Amino acid sequence: MPQTGDHTTPDQAAPPPRVDSSVAHNARVWNYWLGGKDNFEADRRVGDHVRQMFPVIGEVARADRRFLARAVRHLAGEAGIRQFLDIGTGLPTADNTHDLAQAVAPESRIVYVDNDPMVLVHARALLTSRPEGVTRYLEADVHRPDSIVSAAADTLDLTRPVAVMMLGILNFVLDTDEAYAIVRRLMDAVPPGSYLALTHPTVELGGEANVPAMAFWNEHAAPPIRSRTGAEIAGFLTGLELVEPGLVSCSRWRPDDPQAAQVPQYGAVARKP
């Protein structure tokens, strides 16, 4: 497909930072758990140790990716959304947000946001777009939502509904009040009829082994991570209308397989009224 898109940073500032292959980093370890090849020895070493401590982590990663596919197809299809702001993009794989959305609606416009230098290196793979649509990559930090909104407005029409995708990203905002404020700022920037889709790890839903695994991660990898309870995660959805079946294990949000096993990762899609 022809390429339609560009890479920019909110301040058009410094060149891409150097990729440090000696320290395990979330995007690369996640890529490893998904069976990808965009990772280094340090990522595989930490990934294997976490998997020994928390054996379901590979299934969590796969369930999270399948949730993305189901959520985007719902949003581009039944919900009629044509604009997506995907924050915490991660490394490109098959069935990225623009692949999924433009398969339903070729005119869809997608802005990807991440601050991982490895994602930046591979961002070109996120900029393939159907001719009718647009994709763009922003190097920006979730802790700076104003910068994200300002830069995204160059590509997205923020007077029309937008799906804000925050899969596995709010767990890297350690302060819960700050995380709530980030979500509020992003959702305040988009009009009624917009959506928030999120996933978040938990020690509920059978995830008790995640406690020592996350402690190990925070000592040996970056960035630091935390889990939250279902009640805490529900706080991100305050004032929004939950799409059925609500806040559930992400593997059980409108699953293709009704017998899908529960994983300790919450998922939800909610509409701004």
C-alpha beads as a LAMMPS data file, in Angstrom:
LAMMPS data file: protein, C-alpha beads

273 atoms
272 bonds

1 atom types
1 bond types

-500.0 500.0 xlo xhi
-500.0 500.0 ylo yhi
-500.0 500.0 zlo zhi

Masses

1 110.0

Atoms # bond

1 1 1 0.000 0.000 0.000
2 1 1 1.228 3.524 -0.552
3 1 1 2.634 5.353 2.422
4 1 1 0.631 8.287 3.711
5 1 1 1.924 9.740 6.934
6 1 1 4.833 11.287 8.719
7 1 1 6.850 11.148 11.892
8 1 1 6.961 14.259 14.033
9 1 1 7.612 15.230 17.613
10 1 1 5.424 17.759 19.451
11 1 1 8.275 20.255 19.648
12 1 1 10.086 19.226 16.424
13 1 1 13.197 19.083 18.603
14 1 1 16.045 16.621 19.116
15 1 1 17.033 13.649 16.986
16 1 1 15.901 10.167 18.050
17 1 1 17.541 9.004 21.280
18 1 1 19.973 6.079 21.159
19 1 1 18.467 2.662 21.702
20 1 1 20.043 1.118 24.834
21 1 1 20.154 -2.623 24.243
22 1 1 21.663 -3.356 27.670
23 1 1 18.516 -2.546 29.680
24 1 1 15.282 -4.449 29.119
25 1 1 12.502 -2.173 27.922
26 1 1 8.771 -2.786 27.935
27 1 1 8.061 -2.486 24.200
28 1 1 10.817 -4.965 23.327
29 1 1 9.964 -7.447 26.092
30 1 1 6.294 -7.289 25.082
31 1 1 7.399 -7.948 21.495
32 1 1 9.339 -10.983 22.750
33 1 1 6.330 -12.362 24.618
34 1 1 4.288 -11.970 21.434
35 1 1 6.844 -14.020 19.499
36 1 1 8.441 -11.047 17.718
37 1 1 12.090 -10.539 16.785
38 1 1 12.542 -6.851 17.654
39 1 1 14.263 -7.450 20.988
40 1 1 17.715 -7.914 22.507
41 1 1 19.366 -10.371 24.874
42 1 1 18.567 -8.205 27.906
43 1 1 14.891 -8.176 26.927
44 1 1 14.764 -11.933 26.474
45 1 1 16.568 -12.574 29.755
46 1 1 14.168 -10.407 31.763
47 1 1 11.185 -11.685 29.752
48 1 1 12.080 -15.301 30.512
49 1 1 12.544 -14.584 34.217
50 1 1 9.191 -12.793 34.455
51 1 1 7.556 -15.686 32.608
52 1 1 8.993 -18.129 35.147
53 1 1 7.513 -16.060 37.969
54 1 1 4.236 -15.287 36.188
55 1 1 3.660 -18.069 33.626
56 1 1 0.501 -16.561 32.098
57 1 1 2.249 -13.379 30.925
58 1 1 2.494 -14.643 27.348
59 1 1 -1.233 -15.306 27.264
60 1 1 -1.866 -11.868 28.785
61 1 1 0.136 -10.280 25.964
62 1 1 -1.744 -12.253 23.309
63 1 1 -5.125 -11.550 24.929
64 1 1 -4.338 -7.839 25.045
65 1 1 -3.490 -7.882 21.328
66 1 1 -6.689 -9.740 20.473
67 1 1 -8.653 -7.210 22.536
68 1 1 -7.168 -4.451 20.389
69 1 1 -8.443 -6.165 17.255
70 1 1 -11.962 -6.655 18.595
71 1 1 -12.176 -3.141 20.036
72 1 1 -10.976 -1.416 16.859
73 1 1 -13.304 -3.456 14.651
74 1 1 -16.212 -2.521 16.906
75 1 1 -15.247 1.143 16.946
76 1 1 -14.665 1.415 13.187
77 1 1 -17.691 -0.733 12.447
78 1 1 -20.714 -0.552 14.729
79 1 1 -19.630 2.694 16.419
80 1 1 -18.691 4.430 13.145
81 1 1 -15.450 5.970 14.433
82 1 1 -13.067 7.245 11.755
83 1 1 -10.323 8.769 13.940
84 1 1 -8.021 6.951 16.362
85 1 1 -5.459 8.288 18.834
86 1 1 -3.355 5.275 19.876
87 1 1 -1.183 6.158 22.892
88 1 1 1.484 3.678 23.943
89 1 1 1.617 2.123 20.501
90 1 1 4.378 -0.396 21.069
91 1 1 6.408 -2.050 18.357
92 1 1 4.598 -2.702 15.070
93 1 1 3.218 -6.199 14.582
94 1 1 0.488 -7.674 12.432
95 1 1 -2.937 -6.070 12.787
96 1 1 -1.903 -2.641 13.999
97 1 1 -4.664 -0.135 14.726
98 1 1 -4.552 1.400 11.245
99 1 1 -4.602 -2.028 9.577
100 1 1 -7.705 -2.976 11.532
101 1 1 -9.538 0.340 11.229
102 1 1 -8.820 0.884 7.540
103 1 1 -9.867 -2.663 6.714
104 1 1 -13.339 -1.585 7.895
105 1 1 -13.213 2.080 6.837
106 1 1 -10.316 2.931 4.481
107 1 1 -10.687 6.655 5.170
108 1 1 -9.794 6.239 8.852
109 1 1 -7.140 8.571 10.285
110 1 1 -4.774 7.223 12.926
111 1 1 -2.222 8.981 15.118
112 1 1 0.199 6.739 16.981
113 1 1 2.008 8.002 20.090
114 1 1 4.977 6.458 21.883
115 1 1 8.249 7.582 23.448
116 1 1 10.218 4.341 23.194
117 1 1 13.279 4.886 20.976
118 1 1 12.921 1.379 19.516
119 1 1 9.362 2.148 18.431
120 1 1 10.650 5.316 16.791
121 1 1 13.203 3.265 14.828
122 1 1 10.395 1.062 13.497
123 1 1 7.787 3.819 13.127
124 1 1 7.927 3.630 9.343
125 1 1 5.964 0.384 9.569
126 1 1 3.159 2.308 11.263
127 1 1 2.932 4.856 8.465
128 1 1 1.542 2.604 5.770
129 1 1 -1.957 3.810 5.031
130 1 1 -4.641 3.199 2.502
131 1 1 -4.768 6.124 0.069
132 1 1 -8.103 7.285 1.478
133 1 1 -6.773 7.511 5.040
134 1 1 -3.829 8.881 7.007
135 1 1 -1.407 7.555 9.606
136 1 1 1.063 9.595 11.642
137 1 1 3.531 8.821 14.417
138 1 1 4.249 11.221 17.284
139 1 1 7.169 10.789 19.635
140 1 1 5.614 11.975 22.882
141 1 1 5.201 10.981 26.527
142 1 1 1.870 9.976 28.061
143 1 1 2.781 12.176 31.050
144 1 1 2.428 15.210 28.747
145 1 1 -1.163 14.968 27.473
146 1 1 -1.307 18.626 26.417
147 1 1 1.560 18.042 23.985
148 1 1 -0.163 14.940 22.625
149 1 1 -3.459 16.761 22.082
150 1 1 -1.787 19.734 20.439
151 1 1 0.253 17.613 18.034
152 1 1 -2.569 15.183 17.257
153 1 1 -4.805 18.102 16.245
154 1 1 -2.611 18.550 13.167
155 1 1 -3.963 15.238 11.847
156 1 1 -7.238 14.608 13.665
157 1 1 -10.312 16.847 13.642
158 1 1 -10.971 17.157 17.367
159 1 1 -14.450 18.530 16.722
160 1 1 -15.416 15.047 15.491
161 1 1 -15.419 11.802 17.507
162 1 1 -12.094 10.149 18.252
163 1 1 -11.309 6.760 19.755
164 1 1 -8.567 7.206 22.359
165 1 1 -6.721 3.893 22.656
166 1 1 -4.727 3.372 25.871
167 1 1 -3.825 -0.293 25.956
168 1 1 -1.247 -1.241 28.569
169 1 1 0.025 2.310 29.033
170 1 1 -1.617 3.717 32.183
171 1 1 0.183 1.071 34.256
172 1 1 3.372 3.069 33.570
173 1 1 1.898 6.163 35.205
174 1 1 2.663 5.253 38.790
175 1 1 0.634 7.943 40.562
176 1 1 -3.053 7.123 40.266
177 1 1 -4.247 10.716 40.620
178 1 1 -1.888 11.753 37.828
179 1 1 -3.129 8.867 35.687
180 1 1 -6.737 9.945 36.234
181 1 1 -5.833 13.523 35.317
182 1 1 -4.161 12.375 32.088
183 1 1 -7.248 10.468 30.996
184 1 1 -9.513 13.393 31.889
185 1 1 -7.358 15.790 29.860
186 1 1 -7.420 13.526 26.824
187 1 1 -11.154 12.872 27.007
188 1 1 -11.885 16.569 27.622
189 1 1 -10.110 17.283 24.325
190 1 1 -12.447 15.111 22.254
191 1 1 -16.167 15.689 21.635
192 1 1 -19.233 13.702 22.712
193 1 1 -19.495 10.475 20.774
194 1 1 -15.780 9.772 21.294
195 1 1 -14.555 6.592 22.977
196 1 1 -11.893 5.439 25.397
197 1 1 -10.520 1.902 25.053
198 1 1 -8.084 0.687 27.693
199 1 1 -6.414 -2.355 29.157
200 1 1 -4.556 -2.510 32.466
201 1 1 -2.824 -5.264 34.487
202 1 1 -4.200 -6.310 37.849
203 1 1 -3.432 -8.693 40.669
204 1 1 -7.087 -9.633 40.628
205 1 1 -8.565 -12.186 38.201
206 1 1 -5.957 -14.756 39.258
207 1 1 -3.012 -12.380 38.927
208 1 1 -1.524 -12.696 42.415
209 1 1 1.814 -13.924 41.014
210 1 1 2.126 -10.599 39.261
211 1 1 3.157 -8.966 42.551
212 1 1 6.672 -10.451 42.732
213 1 1 6.976 -10.390 38.936
214 1 1 6.364 -6.641 38.841
215 1 1 8.811 -6.132 41.723
216 1 1 11.461 -7.979 39.703
217 1 1 10.592 -5.922 36.617
218 1 1 10.974 -2.648 38.486
219 1 1 14.469 -3.670 39.617
220 1 1 15.715 -4.901 36.245
221 1 1 13.790 -3.184 33.426
222 1 1 12.239 0.086 32.333
223 1 1 9.965 1.886 32.698
224 1 1 8.622 0.997 36.161
225 1 1 5.164 -0.541 36.227
226 1 1 2.278 -1.052 38.629
227 1 1 -1.002 -2.946 38.755
228 1 1 -4.378 -1.568 39.827
229 1 1 -7.573 -3.047 41.181
230 1 1 -10.755 -3.194 39.157
231 1 1 -12.173 -0.401 41.318
232 1 1 -9.154 1.796 40.584
233 1 1 -9.330 1.064 36.867
234 1 1 -13.040 1.873 36.865
235 1 1 -12.013 5.366 37.955
236 1 1 -10.599 5.985 34.478
237 1 1 -14.095 5.466 33.093
238 1 1 -15.913 7.925 35.349
239 1 1 -18.455 9.952 33.389
240 1 1 -18.296 7.614 30.390
241 1 1 -20.855 5.057 29.212
242 1 1 -19.462 1.547 29.297
243 1 1 -19.946 -0.563 26.187
244 1 1 -21.172 -4.066 27.026
245 1 1 -19.904 -6.225 28.674
246 1 1 -18.277 -3.439 30.703
247 1 1 -15.004 -3.706 32.611
248 1 1 -13.917 -7.342 32.386
249 1 1 -10.861 -9.467 31.766
250 1 1 -9.707 -8.264 28.341
251 1 1 -9.915 -11.825 27.019
252 1 1 -13.642 -11.824 27.811
253 1 1 -14.551 -8.521 26.178
254 1 1 -16.733 -9.646 23.272
255 1 1 -14.542 -12.712 22.711
256 1 1 -14.496 -14.622 19.442
257 1 1 -14.344 -17.755 21.595
258 1 1 -17.055 -17.776 24.299
259 1 1 -14.851 -20.172 26.294
260 1 1 -11.864 -17.806 26.324
261 1 1 -9.852 -18.171 29.525
262 1 1 -9.772 -15.224 31.896
263 1 1 -6.453 -13.352 32.129
264 1 1 -5.364 -10.876 34.832
265 1 1 -5.657 -7.868 32.553
266 1 1 -8.769 -5.685 32.621
267 1 1 -10.197 -4.261 29.422
268 1 1 -13.029 -1.858 28.622
269 1 1 -14.448 0.378 25.939
270 1 1 -16.539 3.389 26.977
271 1 1 -18.303 6.223 25.159
272 1 1 -18.247 9.904 26.034
273 1 1 -21.915 11.010 26.201

Bonds

1 1 1 2
2 1 2 3
3 1 3 4
4 1 4 5
5 1 5 6
6 1 6 7
7 1 7 8
8 1 8 9
9 1 9 10
10 1 10 11
11 1 11 12
12 1 12 13
13 1 13 14
14 1 14 15
15 1 15 16
16 1 16 17
17 1 17 18
18 1 18 19
19 1 19 20
20 1 20 21
21 1 21 22
22 1 22 23
23 1 23 24
24 1 24 25
25 1 25 26
26 1 26 27
27 1 27 28
28 1 28 29
29 1 29 30
30 1 30 31
31 1 31 32
32 1 32 33
33 1 33 34
34 1 34 35
35 1 35 36
36 1 36 37
37 1 37 38
38 1 38 39
39 1 39 40
40 1 40 41
41 1 41 42
42 1 42 43
43 1 43 44
44 1 44 45
45 1 45 46
46 1 46 47
47 1 47 48
48 1 48 49
49 1 49 50
50 1 50 51
51 1 51 52
52 1 52 53
53 1 53 54
54 1 54 55
55 1 55 56
56 1 56 57
57 1 57 58
58 1 58 59
59 1 59 60
60 1 60 61
61 1 61 62
62 1 62 63
63 1 63 64
64 1 64 65
65 1 65 66
66 1 66 67
67 1 67 68
68 1 68 69
69 1 69 70
70 1 70 71
71 1 71 72
72 1 72 73
73 1 73 74
74 1 74 75
75 1 75 76
76 1 76 77
77 1 77 78
78 1 78 79
79 1 79 80
80 1 80 81
81 1 81 82
82 1 82 83
83 1 83 84
84 1 84 85
85 1 85 86
86 1 86 87
87 1 87 88
88 1 88 89
89 1 89 90
90 1 90 91
91 1 91 92
92 1 92 93
93 1 93 94
94 1 94 95
95 1 95 96
96 1 96 97
97 1 97 98
98 1 98 99
99 1 99 100
100 1 100 101
101 1 101 102
102 1 102 103
103 1 103 104
104 1 104 105
105 1 105 106
106 1 106 107
107 1 107 108
108 1 108 109
109 1 109 110
110 1 110 111
111 1 111 112
112 1 112 113
113 1 113 114
114 1 114 115
115 1 115 116
116 1 116 117
117 1 117 118
118 1 118 119
119 1 119 120
120 1 120 121
121 1 121 122
122 1 122 123
123 1 123 124
124 1 124 125
125 1 125 126
126 1 126 127
127 1 127 128
128 1 128 129
129 1 129 130
130 1 130 131
131 1 131 132
132 1 132 133
133 1 133 134
134 1 134 135
135 1 135 136
136 1 136 137
137 1 137 138
138 1 138 139
139 1 139 140
140 1 140 141
141 1 141 142
142 1 142 143
143 1 143 144
144 1 144 145
145 1 145 146
146 1 146 147
147 1 147 148
148 1 148 149
149 1 149 150
150 1 150 151
151 1 151 152
152 1 152 153
153 1 153 154
154 1 154 155
155 1 155 156
156 1 156 157
157 1 157 158
158 1 158 159
159 1 159 160
160 1 160 161
161 1 161 162
162 1 162 163
163 1 163 164
164 1 164 165
165 1 165 166
166 1 166 167
167 1 167 168
168 1 168 169
169 1 169 170
170 1 170 171
171 1 171 172
172 1 172 173
173 1 173 174
174 1 174 175
175 1 175 176
176 1 176 177
177 1 177 178
178 1 178 179
179 1 179 180
180 1 180 181
181 1 181 182
182 1 182 183
183 1 183 184
184 1 184 185
185 1 185 186
186 1 186 187
187 1 187 188
188 1 188 189
189 1 189 190
190 1 190 191
191 1 191 192
192 1 192 193
193 1 193 194
194 1 194 195
195 1 195 196
196 1 196 197
197 1 197 198
198 1 198 199
199 1 199 200
200 1 200 201
201 1 201 202
202 1 202 203
203 1 203 204
204 1 204 205
205 1 205 206
206 1 206 207
207 1 207 208
208 1 208 209
209 1 209 210
210 1 210 211
211 1 211 212
212 1 212 213
213 1 213 214
214 1 214 215
215 1 215 216
216 1 216 217
217 1 217 218
218 1 218 219
219 1 219 220
220 1 220 221
221 1 221 222
222 1 222 223
223 1 223 224
224 1 224 225
225 1 225 226
226 1 226 227
227 1 227 228
228 1 228 229
229 1 229 230
230 1 230 231
231 1 231 232
232 1 232 233
233 1 233 234
234 1 234 235
235 1 235 236
236 1 236 237
237 1 237 238
238 1 238 239
239 1 239 240
240 1 240 241
241 1 241 242
242 1 242 243
243 1 243 244
244 1 244 245
245 1 245 246
246 1 246 247
247 1 247 248
248 1 248 249
249 1 249 250
250 1 250 251
251 1 251 252
252 1 252 253
253 1 253 254
254 1 254 255
255 1 255 256
256 1 256 257
257 1 257 258
258 1 258 259
259 1 259 260
260 1 260 261
261 1 261 262
262 1 262 263
263 1 263 264
264 1 264 265
265 1 265 266
266 1 266 267
267 1 267 268
268 1 268 269
269 1 269 270
270 1 270 271
271 1 271 272
272 1 272 273
